[in-house]
Amino acid sequence: MLPATSKLCAAISYRHLRNMTGLRRQAAVAISQELSRLASHSPGPSTWIHQVRRRSSLLSSRLEEKPFSEMEMSYLKQGEEALQKSLRILEEQDDWKTETVAGNGDKVLSKVLPDVGKVFRLEVVVDQPLDMVYGELVDNMEQMGEWNPSVKEVRILEKIGKDTVITHEKAAATPGNIVGPRDFVSVRCSRRRGSTCVLAGMSTTYGAMPEQEGFIRAENGPTCMVLRPLPGSPSRTRLTWLLSIDLKGWLPKTIINQVLSQTQVDFAKHLRQRLAR
């Protein structure tokens, strides 16, 4: 089961409404109120994801004002595509196989998808409120290299609108250099409403960031993290991380599987240590 995906934040916040008039404002308010009503009823994961995906598409069609360039619109669409693809993967709850179960209950599962390949899913509970987890993963994303040994650097190359960014990430080599340094150029978007949010992303191309010497340009996505308060314990956060990566280069599948599942377990450990400070 995927309880962490039972809610999803809407695609806009009320701050956007100050830039709308007439029917466009009314439509956005009406859809926003409907999403709040859905959240209060707390249906099952698959039902909720289906409803939000449908309403997210409806909302996007209502926002006719596009103060973005053609390239920026392309990145916005890529971010939305990553979000939608991730949700479709997460709502399919069958055929997940256990890869790793840590002593504290952290769990990594996996499944193979025909059009994506092998994907990994981390399920953990963090003993910190959602606002703190969200702030570390989104607002402080460029500081990730300070606390996550798997990451050398995360740099925001461009911000597009309120919740979409283009990033360049440098991954550190694994111990023993089993997997050498990789880097990624990604489009990332965040969606948040109330106490539930989703962070989604996928690889993209960005002219100002060509391949870097000493790094293999890998590809990721669709990928996402879903955050929500633990039911009955709002000061704790349930985190689900869907990971899909093509590391490129020649690597045995057994090594890839071991590295990626261990990367997720280590991420949870280092995130807890960071938040505990």
Buried (B, 14 or more C-beta within 10 A) or exposed (E): EBBBBBBBBBBBBEEBBEEBEEEBBEBBEEBBEBBEEBBEEEBEBBBBBBBBBEBBEEBBEBBEEEEBEEEBEBBBEBBBBBBBBBBBBBBEEEEBEEBBEEEEEBBBBBBEBEEBEBBBBBBBBBEBBBBBBBEBBBEBBEEBBEBBEBBBBBEEBBEBBEBBBBBBBBBBBBEEEEBBBBBBBBBBBBBBBBBBBBBBBBBBEBEEBEEEEEBBBBBBBBBBBBBBBBEEEEEBBBBBBBBBBBBEEEEEEEEBBBBBBBBBBEBBBBBBEBBEE
